Structures are given as C-alpha cells and as structure tokens.
Amino acid sequence: MGGLDLGRISGIGIRIDWSLLIIFVLIAGTLAAGVFPAWHPDWSVARSWLTALAAAVLFFGSVLLHELSHALVGRRHGIVVRRITLFVFGGIAQMESEPRQWRAELWMAVVGPLTSLVLGFACMWIGALLATPGIPLDPRHPQLWLAALGPWPTLFLWLGQINIVLALFNLVPGFPLDGGRVLRALFWGATGNLRTATRWASAAGQVFAWVLITAGFAMILGLRLPFFGTGLVGGLWLAFIGWFLNNAAQQSYRQLVVQETLRDLLVSSVMQTHVQNVPPELPLAQFVDECLLRGPQQSYPVVDHDRLLGLVGFAEVRGLDRSAWQQRSVGEVMTPLAKLRTVSPRDHALEVLSAVRGSEQIRLPVVEQGRLRGLLQLEDIPRWLALHGWPGPGSPADHHLFAR
C-alpha cells in the first residue's frame, strides 16, 4: 500500500499511509459536525471546522509520539526500528526483529501507553489553564462551562481526553496491543519460552477481538452498550476494529513461527543453482522470445567472461516500447550490479528478508569470491516454507513478513 514519506526523526523514517485519510476525515467530520457544535452552539461552521482539523492533526501527532516512544526504548535494547507508519488504526513501529529479553518487551510495551497518559493529562492541564478565567465549573451544569471556552482550551481538553482513552485502550491485554505485549512479556518471563508466550497472548488478543465483534453486532441490532452506545455506524466500526485485531493477533503468532523456522536457514538452501545466464550483447528481442517467454526464470544474470554485470528480466523489459526491442541489447537495459544488493550462500535467509524489506529488489544474485553461485528470488523462501510444513492457513507469501 502506498504512502507519503514525511522524513526522519532521530534516524527513524516517518510514513503516512493513504488509509489515514479515512480516520482523519472521520475524526474531523465528527468533531466539526457533532461534538463541537454540541459544546459550543454559538460557534460558526468555519470555527468548528478549523478547530476540528487542528484537533485531528494534533491527535495524529500524539499517535506519532506514542510510536516514537516504542521505537526509542526499543533502540536502547538493541532493536532496530527503521520506520513508523501512521495508518487508519493509528500507528505501527516496524521492528526488524523481536525483543531478545522479556524485560525489553515489557519496557517497550509499557512506554507507549505511559506516553499517551502523560500527553493526555498535560493537555487537560493546558486546557484548564487556557479556560476563560472567572467562570467556575459547576459539576451539575458542565455544559455552561464548556460553552464559554474558546477554540484553544476546547482543542486541548478534547485532545487530553482522547489520549487518555487511547492509553487505556492500548492497555487492554489483547495481543498485539500494548497491553497484550505486556501480557506476553509476563508469560515470557514466567515460562522462558517466547513462542509459548506469544501463543497465549495471541489467544487473549483473539478473545478480546471477538468481544468487540460481538459488541459491534449487538449495537447494530439496537442494543445500547455502556460507553459505545448503539447504532449501525458505531456497531460496524467496532466490529471492523475487532476483525482487524483478530487478524493481527493471528498473524503476529504466525510471523514469530516463520521467523523461528527461518532463523537457521541459509541462502544456499533456498537459492536457485541451475541458473541460465545471458551475455550483455544478446539482442533484446531474442532475449524476450527465447528466455522470458519460453524459459523458466523471471530474471537472468548478465555475465561476461564469468563476471557478473547485472540482472535483466520482466521488470526491465515491460516498461520499454516494443520497437526498442529490435534496437537494444540486454546490456543496455539491465539493472547494473552497482545498483543490486548481493548475498552470500552463507547468509541467513531471515537476515536477508529483513535487509530487503521495504525495498524494490526481490531478486538477489548469490555471489561468493566474486563468482555467481546462484539466484535468490524472495518468492523462493515462502515456497520453501510451504514445502516444509509452514504453519497456519493461507500462503506464506501473503504474510507481511514478505511484503516489500
């Protein structure tokens, strides 16, 4: 899925996924058309919308700080976090590996909700400071006090409440929420087995997810639930969140099993060794006809006197006009070796996956002592997993571990 890269903070890439627009519009629209007009009947439409848009932007700034706290604490414990992505359900810090100790997992999990709690109470305090002086808060009529507030105290009071709710929601012991990771850390510390702890925490996450799904359908059928209320839209949204968390809990356990399976797997075990090479002077039209259309490979190493020059395949050819096939050679259109990542037969497959995740390169020449030994295509790894009893339904190639 596409997105927009915003830059880097402390060496960590920040990306906004396009799905974020859905929740951004939902938050801004709900505040501008419902919450703020109810709090401030005398506000103009323009003031309500401007305040709502500012609130939505600051809310996602809060989510970013929440995820940054995870990433920075993880870095202190030796875990590399290359990117934080903000998307429809909030944010995710993309770790290259799981924590190595249960205490590291515990601190990484706890710091996010703590950050949101601190932000929440700080915003509430700022909002109270900015409130119009001389207007006492009557607990019996809070609406009168709210109606007298200006845009800034209103914004900070709402932001404070939503951050506190975010912290409490993340503390629910359902994996992969922060509370579920706290639960996994405790199970891990008690059993000494990360896989067992992940399975138990994942099961707890699925139970919580099904509670949300059931509650959502109950709301759709007209039942009124505490805090959530009732209605079709709210029920569908709650059920959708439950469905997402259920899938995330299942995939988190499956990802760990895949990582354990691949931990000792070497590139030499999954690379293609019977690889057909092509010379750089081969006419492109002949290459397409004899290799791409009739050969078994999707990519071909370009070799000249045992020296690897680059790779050529569908990716290099499909963007060219057919008339150019008659005029150009393989060496002119190949991806040169200088732009390719190469691997060694002794490299670990899991490390290779982590290194190329997020890049466009899915074909890696396997080189040893300057000589081409084979070709590793990322789809070869899930194929190997499938042949060796990869756990769980579906194709491992669909799992986000292999996402580019």
C-alpha positions as a Markdown table, in Angstrom:
| # | Residue | x | y | z |
|---|---|---|---|---|
| 1 | Met | 0.0 | 0.0 | 0.0 |
| 2 | Gly | 1.3 | 3.4 | -0.9 |
| 3 | Gly | 2.0 | 6.3 | 1.4 |
| 4 | Leu | 3.8 | 9.6 | 1.9 |
| 5 | Asp | 7.3 | 9.7 | 3.5 |
| 6 | Leu | 7.5 | 12.8 | 5.8 |
| 7 | Gly | 11.2 | 12.5 | 6.7 |
| 8 | Arg | 13.1 | 11.1 | 9.6 |
| 9 | Ile | 13.1 | 11.7 | 13.4 |
| 10 | Ser | 16.1 | 10.5 | 15.2 |
| 11 | Gly | 17.0 | 8.3 | 12.3 |
| 12 | Ile | 13.6 | 6.7 | 12.1 |
| 13 | Gly | 11.6 | 7.1 | 8.9 |
| 14 | Ile | 8.1 | 8.5 | 9.3 |
| 15 | Arg | 5.4 | 7.5 | 6.7 |
| 16 | Ile | 1.7 | 8.3 | 6.4 |
| 17 | Asp | -0.3 | 5.6 | 4.8 |
| 18 | Trp | -3.1 | 6.8 | 2.5 |
| 19 | Ser | -5.7 | 4.9 | 4.6 |
| 20 | Leu | -5.0 | 7.5 | 7.3 |
| 21 | Leu | -7.2 | 9.9 | 5.3 |
| 22 | Ile | -10.2 | 7.7 | 6.3 |
| 23 | Ile | -9.8 | 8.2 | 10.0 |
| 24 | Phe | -8.7 | 11.8 | 9.6 |
| 25 | Val | -11.9 | 12.7 | 7.7 |
| 26 | Leu | -13.9 | 10.7 | 10.3 |
| 27 | Ile | -12.4 | 12.5 | 13.3 |
| 28 | Ala | -12.6 | 15.9 | 11.7 |
| 29 | Gly | -16.1 | 15.4 | 10.5 |
| 30 | Thr | -17.4 | 14.0 | 13.8 |
| 31 | Leu | -15.9 | 16.9 | 15.7 |
| 32 | Ala | -17.0 | 19.6 | 13.3 |
| 33 | Ala | -20.5 | 18.4 | 12.7 |
| 34 | Gly | -21.3 | 16.8 | 16.1 |
| 35 | Val | -19.0 | 17.3 | 19.1 |
| 36 | Phe | -18.0 | 21.0 | 18.9 |
| 37 | Pro | -21.5 | 22.3 | 17.8 |
| 38 | Ala | -22.9 | 20.5 | 20.8 |
| 39 | Trp | -20.3 | 22.0 | 23.1 |
| 40 | His | -20.5 | 25.5 | 21.5 |
| 41 | Pro | -23.9 | 26.2 | 19.9 |
| 42 | Asp | -22.8 | 29.8 | 19.2 |
| 43 | Trp | -19.7 | 28.8 | 17.1 |
| 44 | Ser | -19.7 | 29.4 | 13.4 |
| 45 | Val | -19.3 | 26.5 | 11.0 |
| 46 | Ala | -15.9 | 27.8 | 10.0 |
| 47 | Arg | -14.7 | 27.9 | 13.6 |
| 48 | Ser | -15.9 | 24.4 | 14.3 |
| 49 | Trp | -14.2 | 23.0 | 11.2 |
| 50 | Leu | -10.9 | 24.8 | 11.8 |
| 51 | Thr | -10.8 | 23.6 | 15.4 |
| 52 | Ala | -11.7 | 20.1 | 14.3 |
| 53 | Leu | -9.0 | 20.0 | 11.6 |
| 54 | Ala | -6.4 | 21.2 | 14.1 |
| 55 | Ala | -7.6 | 18.6 | 16.6 |
| 56 | Ala | -7.2 | 15.8 | 14.0 |
| 57 | Val | -3.7 | 16.9 | 13.1 |
| 58 | Leu | -2.6 | 17.1 | 16.8 |
| 59 | Phe | -4.2 | 13.8 | 17.5 |
| 60 | Phe | -2.0 | 12.0 | 14.9 |
| 61 | Gly | 0.9 | 14.0 | 16.3 |
| 62 | Ser | 0.1 | 12.3 | 19.6 |
| 63 | Val | -0.1 | 8.9 | 18.0 |
| 64 | Leu | 3.4 | 9.6 | 16.4 |
| 65 | Leu | 4.8 | 10.4 | 19.8 |
| 66 | His | 3.3 | 7.2 | 21.2 |
| 67 | Glu | 5.0 | 5.1 | 18.5 |
| 68 | Leu | 8.3 | 7.1 | 18.8 |
| 69 | Ser | 8.4 | 6.2 | 22.4 |
| 70 | His | 8.2 | 2.5 | 21.5 |
| 71 | Ala | 10.9 | 2.9 | 18.9 |
| 72 | Leu | 13.4 | 4.8 | 21.1 |
| 73 | Val | 13.1 | 2.5 | 24.0 |
| 74 | Gly | 13.5 | -0.5 | 21.6 |
| 75 | Arg | 16.6 | 1.1 | 20.2 |
| 76 | Arg | 18.1 | 1.2 | 23.8 |
| 77 | His | 17.5 | -2.5 | 23.9 |
| 78 | Gly | 19.2 | -3.2 | 20.6 |
| 79 | Ile | 16.1 | -3.5 | 18.4 |
| 80 | Val | 16.3 | -1.7 | 15.1 |
| 81 | Val | 13.1 | 0.3 | 14.1 |
| 82 | Arg | 13.6 | 1.7 | 10.6 |
| 83 | Arg | 10.1 | 3.2 | 10.1 |
| 84 | Ile | 6.9 | 4.3 | 11.8 |
| 85 | Thr | 3.8 | 4.2 | 9.7 |
| 86 | Leu | 0.6 | 6.1 | 10.6 |
| 87 | Phe | -2.4 | 4.4 | 9.1 |
| 88 | Val | -6.2 | 4.0 | 9.6 |
| 89 | Phe | -5.9 | 2.3 | 13.0 |
| 90 | Gly | -3.3 | 4.6 | 14.4 |
| 91 | Gly | 0.4 | 3.7 | 14.1 |
| 92 | Ile | 2.9 | 0.9 | 14.0 |
| 93 | Ala | 6.6 | 0.8 | 14.6 |
| 94 | Gln | 8.1 | -1.7 | 12.2 |
| 95 | Met | 10.8 | -3.7 | 14.1 |
| 96 | Glu | 13.4 | -5.7 | 12.3 |
| 97 | Ser | 13.3 | -8.4 | 15.0 |
| 98 | Glu | 11.6 | -9.4 | 18.2 |
| 99 | Pro | 13.0 | -8.3 | 21.6 |
| 100 | Arg | 15.7 | -10.7 | 22.9 |
| 101 | Gln | 14.6 | -10.5 | 26.5 |
| 102 | Trp | 11.2 | -10.3 | 28.2 |
| 103 | Arg | 12.2 | -7.2 | 30.1 |
| 104 | Ala | 12.9 | -5.3 | 26.9 |
| 105 | Glu | 9.5 | -6.4 | 25.6 |
| 106 | Leu | 7.9 | -5.2 | 28.8 |
| 107 | Trp | 9.5 | -1.7 | 28.8 |
| 108 | Met | 8.8 | -1.3 | 25.1 |
| 109 | Ala | 5.1 | -2.1 | 25.6 |
| 110 | Val | 4.6 | 0.0 | 28.7 |
| 111 | Val | 6.2 | 3.2 | 27.5 |
| 112 | Gly | 3.6 | 3.8 | 24.7 |
| 113 | Pro | 0.5 | 4.0 | 27.0 |
| 114 | Leu | 2.5 | 5.9 | 29.6 |
| 115 | Thr | 3.4 | 8.5 | 26.9 |
| 116 | Ser | -0.2 | 8.8 | 25.9 |
| 117 | Leu | -1.3 | 9.2 | 29.6 |
| 118 | Val | 1.3 | 11.9 | 30.2 |
| 119 | Leu | 0.2 | 13.7 | 27.0 |
| 120 | Gly | -3.4 | 13.3 | 28.0 |
| 121 | Phe | -3.1 | 14.8 | 31.5 |
| 122 | Ala | -0.7 | 17.5 | 30.1 |
| 123 | Cys | -3.3 | 18.5 | 27.5 |
| 124 | Met | -6.1 | 18.6 | 30.1 |
| 125 | Trp | -3.9 | 20.8 | 32.3 |
| 126 | Ile | -3.1 | 23.2 | 29.5 |
| 127 | Gly | -6.8 | 23.3 | 28.5 |
| 128 | Ala | -7.8 | 24.2 | 32.1 |
| 129 | Leu | -5.1 | 26.9 | 32.2 |
| 130 | Leu | -6.4 | 28.4 | 28.9 |
| 131 | Ala | -10.0 | 28.3 | 30.1 |
| 132 | Thr | -11.7 | 31.7 | 30.4 |
| 133 | Pro | -10.9 | 32.9 | 34.0 |
| 134 | Gly | -13.7 | 33.8 | 36.3 |
| 135 | Ile | -16.1 | 31.1 | 35.0 |
| 136 | Pro | -16.4 | 28.5 | 37.8 |
| 137 | Leu | -17.0 | 24.9 | 36.8 |
| 138 | Asp | -20.4 | 23.7 | 38.1 |
| 139 | Pro | -20.4 | 19.9 | 38.2 |
| 140 | Arg | -24.2 | 20.0 | 37.8 |
| 141 | His | -24.0 | 22.1 | 34.6 |
| 142 | Pro | -20.7 | 21.4 | 32.8 |
| 143 | Gln | -22.2 | 22.4 | 29.5 |
| 144 | Leu | -22.3 | 26.0 | 30.5 |
| 145 | Trp | -18.6 | 26.0 | 31.3 |
| 146 | Leu | -17.8 | 24.2 | 28.1 |
| 147 | Ala | -19.8 | 26.7 | 26.1 |
| 148 | Ala | -17.8 | 29.6 | 27.4 |
| 149 | Leu | -14.5 | 28.1 | 26.3 |
| 150 | Gly | -12.6 | 29.3 | 23.2 |
| 151 | Pro | -11.1 | 27.2 | 20.5 |
| 152 | Trp | -7.7 | 26.5 | 22.1 |
| 153 | Pro | -8.9 | 25.3 | 25.5 |
| 154 | Thr | -11.6 | 23.2 | 23.7 |
| 155 | Leu | -9.0 | 21.7 | 21.5 |
| 156 | Phe | -6.6 | 20.8 | 24.3 |
| 157 | Leu | -9.4 | 19.4 | 26.6 |
| 158 | Trp | -10.6 | 17.1 | 23.8 |
| 159 | Leu | -7.0 | 16.1 | 22.9 |
| 160 | Gly | -6.4 | 15.3 | 26.6 |
| 161 | Gln | -9.5 | 13.1 | 26.8 |
| 162 | Ile | -8.7 | 11.2 | 23.6 |
| 163 | Asn | -5.1 | 10.5 | 24.6 |
| 164 | Ile | -6.2 | 9.1 | 27.9 |
| 165 | Val | -8.8 | 6.9 | 26.1 |
| 166 | Leu | -6.0 | 5.8 | 23.7 |
| 167 | Ala | -3.8 | 4.8 | 26.6 |
| 168 | Leu | -6.5 | 2.8 | 28.3 |
| 169 | Phe | -7.5 | 1.1 | 25.1 |
| 170 | Asn | -3.9 | 0.1 | 24.4 |
| 171 | Leu | -3.6 | -1.4 | 27.9 |
| 172 | Val | -6.3 | -3.9 | 27.2 |
| 173 | Pro | -4.5 | -7.3 | 27.5 |
| 174 | Gly | -5.1 | -8.3 | 23.8 |
| 175 | Phe | -2.1 | -9.0 | 21.6 |
| 176 | Pro | -0.8 | -7.2 | 19.6 |
| 177 | Leu | -2.0 | -4.1 | 21.5 |
| 178 | Asp | 0.5 | -2.8 | 24.1 |
| 179 | Gly | -1.4 | -4.5 | 26.9 |
| 180 | Gly | -1.1 | -7.7 | 25.0 |
| 181 | Arg | 2.6 | -7.2 | 24.7 |
| 182 | Val | 2.8 | -6.6 | 28.4 |
| 183 | Leu | 0.9 | -9.9 | 28.9 |
| 184 | Arg | 3.3 | -11.6 | 26.5 |
| 185 | Ala | 6.3 | -10.3 | 28.4 |
| 186 | Leu | 5.0 | -11.6 | 31.7 |
| 187 | Phe | 4.2 | -15.0 | 30.1 |
| 188 | Trp | 7.7 | -15.0 | 28.6 |
| 189 | Gly | 9.3 | -14.2 | 31.9 |
| 190 | Ala | 7.3 | -17.0 | 33.6 |
| 191 | Thr | 7.8 | -19.7 | 31.0 |
| 192 | Gly | 11.1 | -18.7 | 29.5 |
| 193 | Asn | 9.6 | -19.5 | 26.1 |
| 194 | Leu | 8.8 | -16.7 | 23.6 |
| 195 | Arg | 6.8 | -18.9 | 21.3 |
| 196 | Thr | 4.5 | -20.2 | 24.1 |
| 197 | Ala | 4.1 | -16.7 | 25.5 |
| 198 | Thr | 3.2 | -15.4 | 22.0 |
| 199 | Arg | 0.6 | -18.2 | 21.5 |
| 200 | Trp | -1.1 | -17.4 | 24.8 |
| 201 | Ala | -1.0 | -13.6 | 24.3 |
| 202 | Ser | -2.3 | -14.1 | 20.7 |
| 203 | Ala | -5.2 | -16.2 | 22.1 |
| 204 | Ala | -6.1 | -13.5 | 24.6 |
| 205 | Gly | -6.0 | -11.0 | 21.7 |
| 206 | Gln | -8.4 | -13.0 | 19.7 |
| 207 | Val | -10.8 | -13.4 | 22.6 |
| 208 | Phe | -10.8 | -9.6 | 23.0 |
| 209 | Ala | -11.3 | -9.1 | 19.3 |
| 210 | Trp | -14.3 | -11.4 | 19.3 |
| 211 | Val | -15.8 | -9.5 | 22.2 |
| 212 | Leu | -15.5 | -6.3 | 20.1 |
| 213 | Ile | -17.1 | -8.0 | 17.1 |
| 214 | Thr | -19.9 | -9.4 | 19.2 |
| 215 | Ala | -20.5 | -6.0 | 20.8 |
| 216 | Gly | -20.5 | -4.4 | 17.4 |
| 217 | Phe | -23.2 | -6.7 | 16.1 |
| 218 | Ala | -25.2 | -6.1 | 19.3 |
| 219 | Met | -25.1 | -2.4 | 18.6 |
| 220 | Ile | -26.2 | -3.0 | 15.0 |
| 221 | Leu | -29.2 | -4.9 | 16.4 |
| 222 | Gly | -30.2 | -2.0 | 18.6 |
| 223 | Leu | -28.7 | -2.8 | 21.9 |
| 224 | Arg | -27.2 | 0.1 | 23.8 |
| 225 | Leu | -23.8 | -0.6 | 25.4 |
| 226 | Pro | -22.1 | 1.5 | 28.1 |
| 227 | Phe | -19.6 | 4.0 | 26.6 |
| 228 | Phe | -20.2 | 2.7 | 23.0 |
| 229 | Gly | -23.9 | 3.4 | 22.7 |
| 230 | Thr | -25.9 | 1.9 | 19.8 |
| 231 | Gly | -26.4 | 2.3 | 16.1 |
| 232 | Leu | -25.4 | 0.9 | 12.7 |
| 233 | Val | -22.4 | 3.0 | 12.0 |
| 234 | Gly | -20.8 | 2.7 | 15.5 |
| 235 | Gly | -21.6 | -1.1 | 15.5 |
| 236 | Leu | -20.0 | -1.6 | 12.1 |
| 237 | Trp | -16.9 | 0.4 | 13.1 |
| 238 | Leu | -16.5 | -1.6 | 16.4 |
| 239 | Ala | -16.9 | -4.9 | 14.6 |
| 240 | Phe | -14.4 | -3.8 | 12.0 |
| 241 | Ile | -11.8 | -3.0 | 14.7 |
| 242 | Gly | -12.4 | -6.4 | 16.2 |
| 243 | Trp | -11.9 | -8.1 | 12.9 |
| 244 | Phe | -8.7 | -6.2 | 12.3 |
| 245 | Leu | -7.4 | -7.1 | 15.8 |
| 246 | Asn | -8.3 | -10.7 | 15.4 |
| 247 | Asn | -6.3 | -10.9 | 12.1 |
| 248 | Ala | -3.4 | -9.0 | 13.7 |
| 249 | Ala | -3.3 | -11.4 | 16.7 |
| 250 | Gln | -3.2 | -14.5 | 14.4 |
| 251 | Gln | -0.6 | -13.0 | 12.1 |
| 252 | Ser | 1.7 | -11.9 | 15.0 |
| 253 | Tyr | 1.9 | -15.6 | 16.2 |
| 254 | Arg | 2.4 | -16.9 | 12.6 |
| 255 | Gln | 5.1 | -14.3 | 12.0 |
| 256 | Leu | 7.0 | -15.5 | 15.0 |
| 257 | Val | 6.8 | -19.1 | 13.9 |
| 258 | Val | 8.0 | -18.2 | 10.5 |
| 259 | Gln | 11.0 | -16.2 | 11.9 |
| 260 | Glu | 11.9 | -19.2 | 14.2 |
| 261 | Thr | 11.7 | -21.5 | 11.2 |
| 262 | Leu | 13.9 | -19.3 | 9.1 |
| 263 | Arg | 16.4 | -18.4 | 11.8 |
| 264 | Asp | 18.9 | -21.2 | 10.8 |
| 265 | Leu | 18.1 | -21.4 | 7.1 |
| 266 | Leu | 20.9 | -20.4 | 4.9 |
| 267 | Val | 20.6 | -18.8 | 1.5 |
| 268 | Ser | 22.3 | -21.8 | -0.1 |
| 269 | Ser | 19.3 | -23.9 | 0.9 |
| 270 | Val | 16.8 | -21.9 | -1.0 |
| 271 | Met | 18.7 | -20.2 | -3.8 |
| 272 | Gln | 18.3 | -21.4 | -7.4 |
| 273 | Thr | 21.6 | -23.0 | -8.5 |
| 274 | His | 20.6 | -24.1 | -12.1 |
| 275 | Val | 20.5 | -20.5 | -13.4 |
| 276 | Gln | 20.7 | -19.6 | -17.1 |
| 277 | Asn | 22.9 | -16.6 | -17.8 |
| 278 | Val | 22.8 | -14.3 | -20.8 |
| 279 | Pro | 25.6 | -12.3 | -22.4 |
| 280 | Pro | 25.3 | -8.5 | -22.5 |
| 281 | Glu | 25.4 | -8.3 | -26.3 |
| 282 | Leu | 22.3 | -10.5 | -26.7 |
| 283 | Pro | 19.6 | -8.6 | -28.7 |
| 284 | Leu | 16.6 | -7.7 | -26.5 |
| 285 | Ala | 14.1 | -9.2 | -28.9 |
| 286 | Gln | 15.9 | -12.5 | -29.0 |
| 287 | Phe | 16.1 | -12.4 | -25.1 |
| 288 | Val | 12.3 | -11.8 | -24.8 |
| 289 | Asp | 11.5 | -14.6 | -27.3 |
| 290 | Glu | 13.9 | -17.3 | -26.1 |
| 291 | Cys | 14.2 | -16.5 | -22.4 |
| 292 | Leu | 11.3 | -14.5 | -20.9 |
| 293 | Leu | 8.6 | -16.2 | -23.0 |
| 294 | Arg | 9.9 | -19.7 | -23.0 |
| 295 | Gly | 12.4 | -20.0 | -20.2 |
| 296 | Pro | 11.6 | -21.0 | -16.6 |
| 297 | Gln | 13.2 | -17.9 | -15.0 |
| 298 | Gln | 11.8 | -14.4 | -14.4 |
| 299 | Ser | 15.2 | -12.9 | -14.0 |
| 300 | Tyr | 18.5 | -13.7 | -15.8 |
| 301 | Pro | 22.1 | -12.8 | -14.7 |
| 302 | Val | 24.0 | -10.9 | -17.3 |
| 303 | Val | 27.5 | -12.4 | -17.3 |
| 304 | Asp | 30.6 | -11.6 | -19.4 |
| 305 | His | 33.6 | -13.9 | -19.1 |
| 306 | Asp | 32.5 | -15.2 | -15.7 |
| 307 | Arg | 32.0 | -11.6 | -14.5 |
| 308 | Leu | 28.5 | -10.7 | -13.2 |
| 309 | Leu | 27.4 | -7.4 | -14.8 |
| 310 | Gly | 23.8 | -7.2 | -13.7 |
| 311 | Leu | 20.3 | -8.6 | -13.9 |
| 312 | Val | 17.6 | -8.4 | -16.6 |
| 313 | Gly | 14.0 | -9.7 | -16.6 |
| 314 | Phe | 10.4 | -8.7 | -16.8 |
| 315 | Ala | 10.9 | -5.6 | -14.7 |
| 316 | Glu | 13.5 | -4.2 | -17.1 |
| 317 | Val | 11.6 | -5.1 | -20.3 |
| 318 | Arg | 8.0 | -4.3 | -19.6 |
| 319 | Gly | 8.4 | -0.5 | -19.5 |
| 320 | Leu | 10.0 | -0.4 | -22.9 |
| 321 | Asp | 8.3 | 0.2 | -26.2 |
| 322 | Arg | 8.2 | -2.9 | -28.4 |
| 323 | Ser | 10.0 | -1.1 | -31.2 |
| 324 | Ala | 13.0 | -0.7 | -28.9 |
| 325 | Trp | 13.4 | -4.5 | -28.7 |
| 326 | Gln | 14.9 | -4.7 | -32.1 |
| 327 | Gln | 17.4 | -1.9 | -31.5 |
| 328 | Arg | 18.8 | -2.5 | -28.0 |
| 329 | Ser | 20.7 | -5.3 | -26.3 |
| 330 | Val | 20.4 | -6.9 | -22.9 |
| 331 | Gly | 23.4 | -5.0 | -21.5 |
| 332 | Glu | 21.7 | -1.7 | -22.3 |
| 333 | Val | 18.5 | -2.3 | -20.3 |
| 334 | Met | 19.8 | -4.5 | -17.4 |
| 335 | Thr | 19.9 | -3.3 | -13.9 |
| 336 | Pro | 23.7 | -3.0 | -13.3 |
| 337 | Leu | 25.5 | -4.8 | -10.5 |
| 338 | Ala | 26.3 | -1.5 | -8.7 |
| 339 | Lys | 22.5 | -1.0 | -8.1 |
| 340 | Leu | 21.9 | -4.5 | -6.9 |
| 341 | Arg | 22.2 | -6.0 | -3.4 |
| 342 | Thr | 24.2 | -9.3 | -3.5 |
| 343 | Val | 24.2 | -12.0 | -0.9 |
| 344 | Ser | 26.5 | -14.9 | 0.1 |
| 345 | Pro | 25.4 | -18.5 | 0.2 |
| 346 | Arg | 26.3 | -18.5 | 3.9 |
| 347 | Asp | 24.0 | -15.6 | 4.7 |
| 348 | His | 20.9 | -16.3 | 6.8 |
| 349 | Ala | 17.6 | -16.1 | 4.9 |
| 350 | Leu | 15.9 | -14.2 | 7.7 |
| 351 | Glu | 18.6 | -11.6 | 7.8 |
| 352 | Val | 18.2 | -11.2 | 4.0 |
| 353 | Leu | 14.5 | -10.7 | 4.3 |
| 354 | Ser | 14.9 | -8.0 | 7.0 |
| 355 | Ala | 17.6 | -6.2 | 4.9 |
| 356 | Val | 15.4 | -6.0 | 1.7 |
| 357 | Arg | 12.1 | -5.4 | 3.4 |
| 358 | Gly | 10.6 | -2.2 | 2.1 |
| 359 | Ser | 12.9 | -2.1 | -1.0 |
| 360 | Glu | 12.0 | -2.8 | -4.6 |
| 361 | Gln | 14.6 | -5.5 | -5.1 |
| 362 | Ile | 13.1 | -9.0 | -5.0 |
| 363 | Arg | 15.9 | -10.7 | -6.9 |
| 364 | Leu | 19.3 | -11.1 | -5.3 |
| 365 | Pro | 22.4 | -12.5 | -7.0 |
| 366 | Val | 24.2 | -15.0 | -4.8 |
| 367 | Val | 28.0 | -14.3 | -5.1 |
| 368 | Glu | 31.0 | -15.9 | -3.5 |
| 369 | Gln | 34.6 | -14.9 | -4.0 |
| 370 | Gly | 33.4 | -12.7 | -6.9 |
| 371 | Arg | 31.7 | -15.5 | -8.8 |
| 372 | Leu | 28.0 | -16.0 | -9.3 |
| 373 | Arg | 26.8 | -19.1 | -7.4 |
| 374 | Gly | 23.0 | -18.8 | -7.9 |
| 375 | Leu | 20.0 | -16.5 | -7.7 |
| 376 | Leu | 17.7 | -15.9 | -4.8 |
| 377 | Gln | 14.2 | -14.7 | -5.5 |
| 378 | Leu | 12.1 | -13.8 | -2.5 |
| 379 | Glu | 9.2 | -16.0 | -3.6 |
| 380 | Asp | 11.6 | -18.9 | -3.2 |
| 381 | Ile | 11.5 | -18.5 | 0.6 |
| 382 | Pro | 7.7 | -18.9 | 1.1 |
| 383 | Arg | 7.8 | -21.8 | -1.4 |
| 384 | Trp | 10.4 | -23.5 | 0.8 |
| 385 | Leu | 8.3 | -22.8 | 3.9 |
| 386 | Ala | 5.2 | -24.4 | 2.2 |
| 387 | Leu | 7.2 | -27.5 | 1.4 |
| 388 | His | 8.5 | -27.8 | 4.9 |
| 389 | Gly | 5.1 | -27.6 | 6.7 |
| 390 | Trp | 4.7 | -23.8 | 7.2 |
| 391 | Pro | 2.1 | -23.4 | 10.0 |
| 392 | Gly | -1.3 | -21.7 | 9.5 |
| 393 | Pro | -3.8 | -21.3 | 6.8 |
| 394 | Gly | -3.2 | -19.4 | 3.6 |
| 395 | Ser | 0.0 | -18.9 | 1.6 |
| 396 | Pro | 3.0 | -17.6 | 3.5 |
| 397 | Ala | 3.7 | -15.4 | 0.5 |
| 398 | Asp | 0.7 | -13.4 | 1.6 |
| 399 | His | 2.1 | -12.6 | 5.0 |
| 400 | His | 3.5 | -9.2 | 5.6 |
| 401 | Leu | 6.9 | -10.7 | 6.5 |
| 402 | Phe | 7.5 | -10.9 | 2.8 |
| 403 | Ala | 5.9 | -7.5 | 2.0 |
| 404 | Arg | 8.1 | -5.1 | 0.0 |
